[in-house]
Amino acid sequence: MMKPCFKIGQLIHHKRFDYRGVIIGVDDCFLLTDEWYEHMCKNTKPPKDKPWYNVLVHNATHTTYVTEQNIILDDSDEDIIHPMVPLLFITLKNGIYSKSSNWADGKPIIPNEIGMA
């Protein structure tokens, strides 16, 4: 298994779908269901044995789950506009957000009234 190249708080750019985002979760390999993979990745079939990331999408309200092969670092150092950013992060410096206190065991704490897509 490959070691992930990116970490929580880093800004990324999706090469295929041309959006910016911030990483909120890192998986060493694909962890969602086979059904999700078949539906969402039917045309590309990215490797399941390489790192995948949960990302808050800039100028949106949803998250995405993306394979490492589709993302690169975003060196714009510009804030990500997403309703979860102020809850999960404090400041952005050199392309990396500092985590807020709303994290436990490396996972974001999501208030029940917000939820995750």
C-alpha positions as CSV (number, residue, x, y, z in Angstrom):
1,M,0.0,0.0,0.0
2,M,1.2,3.5,-0.8
3,K,1.7,6.2,1.8
4,P,-0.6,9.1,1.2
5,C,1.0,12.2,-0.4
6,F,-1.4,14.7,1.1
7,K,-2.7,15.4,4.6
8,I,-5.6,17.0,6.4
9,G,-5.9,20.7,5.9
10,Q,-4.0,20.8,2.6
11,L,-5.5,22.7,-0.4
12,I,-5.9,20.5,-3.5
13,H,-7.0,20.9,-7.1
14,H,-8.9,18.2,-8.8
15,K,-7.2,17.6,-12.2
16,R,-10.2,16.0,-13.9
17,F,-13.1,18.1,-12.7
18,D,-11.2,21.3,-12.2
19,Y,-12.3,22.3,-8.6
20,R,-10.4,23.4,-5.6
21,G,-10.9,21.9,-2.1
22,V,-9.4,21.2,1.3
23,I,-8.7,17.7,2.6
24,I,-10.7,16.6,5.7
25,G,-9.9,12.9,5.6
26,V,-7.2,10.5,4.4
27,D,-7.7,6.8,3.7
28,D,-4.7,4.6,2.8
29,C,-7.0,2.8,0.4
30,F,-10.5,3.0,-0.9
31,L,-13.0,2.4,2.0
32,L,-16.4,3.0,0.5
33,T,-18.7,0.4,-0.9
34,D,-18.3,-1.5,-4.2
35,E,-21.7,-0.1,-5.2
36,W,-20.4,3.5,-4.7
37,Y,-17.3,2.7,-6.7
38,E,-19.2,1.1,-9.6
39,H,-21.6,4.0,-9.8
40,M,-19.1,6.9,-9.4
41,C,-16.0,5.4,-11.1
42,K,-17.6,3.3,-13.8
43,N,-15.6,5.1,-16.6
44,T,-12.2,5.6,-14.9
45,K,-11.7,2.7,-12.5
46,P,-9.0,4.3,-10.3
47,P,-7.0,2.0,-8.1
48,K,-8.6,1.0,-4.8
49,D,-5.3,0.1,-3.2
50,K,-3.9,3.6,-3.3
51,P,-4.8,6.6,-1.1
52,W,-8.3,8.3,-1.3
53,Y,-9.3,11.6,0.3
54,N,-12.4,13.3,1.7
55,V,-12.5,16.8,0.4
56,L,-14.6,19.9,1.1
57,V,-15.3,21.5,-2.3
58,H,-14.7,25.2,-2.8
59,N,-17.9,27.3,-3.5
60,A,-20.1,24.3,-2.7
61,T,-21.8,22.7,0.3
62,H,-20.8,19.0,-0.4
63,T,-17.8,16.8,0.1
64,T,-16.2,14.5,-2.4
65,Y,-14.2,11.3,-2.1
66,V,-11.3,11.3,-4.5
67,T,-8.4,9.1,-5.5
68,E,-4.9,10.5,-5.1
69,Q,-4.2,10.2,-8.8
70,N,-6.8,12.9,-9.6
71,I,-5.5,15.6,-7.3
72,I,-2.5,18.0,-7.1
73,L,-1.5,20.6,-4.6
74,D,-3.3,23.9,-5.0
75,D,-0.6,26.6,-4.3
76,S,-3.0,29.5,-4.6
77,D,-3.1,30.0,-0.8
78,E,-6.7,31.3,-1.2
79,D,-9.4,30.4,1.3
80,I,-11.8,27.6,0.5
81,I,-15.4,28.8,0.7
82,H,-17.4,26.0,2.2
83,P,-19.8,26.1,5.3
84,M,-17.7,23.5,7.1
85,V,-14.3,25.3,6.8
86,P,-15.0,27.7,9.8
87,L,-16.0,24.8,11.9
88,L,-13.0,22.6,11.1
89,F,-10.2,25.0,10.5
90,I,-8.7,28.2,12.0
91,T,-6.1,29.8,9.7
92,L,-4.7,29.2,6.3
93,K,-0.9,29.5,5.9
94,N,1.2,28.3,3.0
95,G,-1.6,26.2,1.6
96,I,-2.4,24.3,4.8
97,Y,-5.3,25.0,7.2
98,S,-4.7,24.7,10.9
99,K,-7.3,22.4,12.6
100,S,-9.9,23.9,15.0
101,S,-10.8,22.2,18.2
102,N,-13.6,20.3,16.4
103,W,-11.5,17.2,15.7
104,A,-11.3,13.9,17.7
105,D,-8.9,11.0,16.9
106,G,-8.0,12.6,13.6
107,K,-11.6,12.8,12.4
108,P,-13.8,15.9,12.1
109,I,-16.6,16.4,14.6
110,I,-19.7,17.3,12.5
111,P,-22.7,18.8,14.4
112,N,-25.8,16.8,13.9
113,E,-27.7,19.6,12.3
114,I,-25.2,19.9,9.5
115,G,-24.4,16.3,8.5
116,M,-22.2,15.1,5.6
117,A,-23.2,14.5,2.0
